[in-house]
Amino acid sequence: MRVRRRTELLRKTLSGIILPLLLISSLSLVFNVKPVATGNTIYIRSDGSVDPPTAPIQRDGDIYTFTDNINDSIVVERNNIIVDGASYTLQGTGAWLSKGITLSGRNNVTIKSMTIKAFCDGIYLMYSSNNSIAGNNITSSWEGIFIDYYSSNNSIIRNNVTNSTNNGIGIHNYSSNNSIIENNVTNNWYGFGVGLSSNNSIHGNNITNNHGGIRFDRASNNKFYHNNFINNTKQVDVTSGYANMWDDGYPSGGNYWSDYTDVDLYSGLYQNETGSDDIWDHPYVIDENNKDRYPLVKPWTTPASGKGIWIWRLSEAEGGNVSAIIEKCKKVGIKWIAIKCGDGTQFWDWQCAPPLITEFHNAGIKFLGWQYVYGDDPVSEADVANQILDAGTDGLIIDAETEYEGKPDNATLYLEKIRKEHPESFLAYTTFPIIDYHLNFPYLEFGKYCDVVMPQDYWKEIGVTPEEMIKWMEEQWDKWHKIWKEGGYGASIKPVIPLGQGWDVTGSEIARFCYLVYEHGYDGVGLWRYDTMSEENWEAYASTPINTSTGTGITYFRTDTGIIKNLKAVNESDLPTEGKPNIQFPHGFFSFSIARLEVGGTVYVTIVFPENIPTTAQYWKYQEPEGWHQIPMLSNDGDNVVVIELTDGGLGDDDAVTNGIIVDVGGVGYPTPPLHDVAVTNITFSKQYLTINETIYIYVTIENRGNLMETFDVGVNYTRMLDPLIGTQTIILAPGESIQLNFTWTLTDSGRYEIKAYTSTIPDDVNPSDNIIIAYVYVVSSGSSETGGVGGSRHLLT
């Protein structure tokens, strides 16, 4: 990594119409009665203005950013803009034909980083092309993302689409050449619906627990590969006579099908060569025109999924103690390690030895060799790259920086030679994150031959915050992905796995960077580099931070497997009270999901709170429809760390589905100490000025401010010379309840009367001074009386 040179360069410039027809033709759709649409709409006008101007959307040039949650629909009338939800929610009412965001006749619009819920169509595109829908959570719609009427060349990337009553993602009516990549499409009626559309590419998606994985209606020549079809009631529903492509050829492979088990004894293009290859030996047959020729044995992931760490010189990491390196990696949850195995034309065999690679494999850690390349001798550099792959590594990462600018032909020569010997191997390249500053770098050539790109997002070196770094990187790569696709270079567009800065930064910065990476839907993250990281930074890398809803401070979450996503602080008042335990939750609640688990697997969640947790604490969660229940804590010894165990589809999983994803809403509470606190809060009269022999009503309000059921007497006396009793009542009052008591009294003499309302003695009452209240009434021998009046001073009952 030539950090200084790269940094100096960066700093030089720092369907509504066809819907009835679809309903009629569909054979197996869920019908719901929809309320009438409200008609509330926000417009981003063609002149760039926001209408109404009071809408919580801030404009900065061509970037429109939410500043709060929005309860209206949005119509975009302007091209070449970015609409950034900034993690806020666009909320509808579920009205039939309502649309969260509408793009009609639009080009080059990006919709990203928002939650969209309860619309008929979450995002609707019609006659729109070259747009990007990325990193959104879309739920509770009829159609989550609806690509309709001649919409083409759109990119739908890293969205979570759930609980749609029709299609999670729909592609309809002559829409073509759209790319649907790395989305999680779960618990919909159909994951995907494709009708009268062709030449779309759908790959790298998780399609799980839908009634149907994909439904086709007169659609052909669409390509599906590297998708995971898991636990769908019916994986594919296809109209006969129409053919689509279900794999990416050999050895890239097809899709993973959870309902298919075969044998894996052979390999090769025709699966007739001895030796397994993680591809089943026989095709997955859908019908006579549709078959996956190379179905995957395991769910599809890249070797760089999850957390990774980079090593330059092995001797500088734990003094070269591989066991210590592995121990720390496992503690932090590292899934892959990138170790330097080559520099230009030099092969670093001492850091790429098969026994070393085996040690990491035995620990369940992928071993990726990385090579710094200069581009002056691409043939010899390719020879070193092939040696790295021949050693048994899980792939090669190519570090190409300043030296490779202006050398596209050499890049092609280098990469073609690698692919000739290792056509199936995982290749990634890492380089400058800001493409505008390095237009002579051969991004197209490296992208064409590699599987993944790892932009070097060294935020402090570049001079920005982690949040600004992620935003800037996304704007750059989204922009150039569109340009490359329009120019016919779609093959150079590859998934992004950000590479962050591990040195000379705080643990908080690392935690924030990694949280944003996963929150925005990226498949993995890496840090440069192992030996420069402090213990604080290692701890942060193992964790995901969140501020509590109660303001007690930052709480950190980490897991022993999988990744934490959608972590949010939840107010206690937002959860149902029925059945909730009578304990206090000083840190509020948290909602989160854990993805990329083994289907049906178990995960240990470690939670680090801003203060010590009593040993009597309990972890409670709310889960519909069961309600409140307690999850056992595996570790709680009085410090600020607790551990809970959750099981996919079982204990602690809100979606109750075995799908490799756990959803949880819960929090740690403490049994509340007994608290006696009863108060007489008010006394009023039907009249305050009376005549002799007139009867009044005395109203006394009592409140139980403690947390225990209380039984006690309430008395009312009047005082002139003596203190006679007007009346007494015995009541039972639950915690938080109040009651107004009614006493009647007839005045027989004129004068000023002191009326005293009080409780009997409450044992251990924390505030006995409020157990009595005094007010006054006045009686005259004749004349008119006045109505109203309230009490006066408060005194301690003795």
Buried (B, 14 or more C-beta within 10 A) or exposed (E): BEBEEBBEBBEEEEBBEBBEEBEEEBEEBEEEEBEEBEEEBBBBEEEEEBBEEEBBBBBEEBBBBBEEEBEBBBBBBBBEBBBBBBBBBBBBBBBBBBBBBBBBBBBBBBBBBBBBBBBBBBBBBBBBBBBBBBBBBBBBBBBBBBBBBBBBBBBBBBBBBBBBBBBBBBBBBBBBBBBBBBBBBBBBBBBBBBBBBBBBBBBBBBBBBBBBBBBBBEBBEBBBBBBBBBBBEBBBBBBEEBBBBBBBEBBBBBBBBBEBEBEBEBBEEEBEEEEEBEBBBBBBEBEEEBBBBBBBBEBBBBBBBBBBBBBBBBEEBBEEEBEEBBEBBEEBBBBBBBBBBBBBBEBBEEBBBEEBBEBBBEBEBBBBBBBBBBBEBBEBBBBBBBBBBEBBBBBBBBBBBBBBBEBBEBBBBBBBBBBEEBEEBBBBBBBBBBBEBBEEBBBBBBBBBBBBBBBBBBBBBBEBEBBEBBBBBBBBBBBBBBEBBBEEBBEBBBBBBBBBBBBEBBBBBBBBBBBBBBBBBBBBBBBBBBBBBBEEBBBBBBBBBBEBBBEBEBBBBBBBBBBBBBBBBBEBEEBEEEEBBEBEBBBBBBBBBBBBBEBEBBBBBBBBBBEEBEEEBBBBBBBEEEEBBEBEBEEBEEEEBBBBBBBBBEBBBBBBBBBBBBBBBBBBBBEBEEBBBBBBBBBBBBBBBBBBEBEBEBBBBBBBBBBBEBEBEBBBBBBEEEEEEBBBBEBEBEBEBEBEBEBEBEBEEBEEBBBBBBBBEBEEBEEBEBBBBBBBBBBBEEEEBEEEBEBEEBEEBE
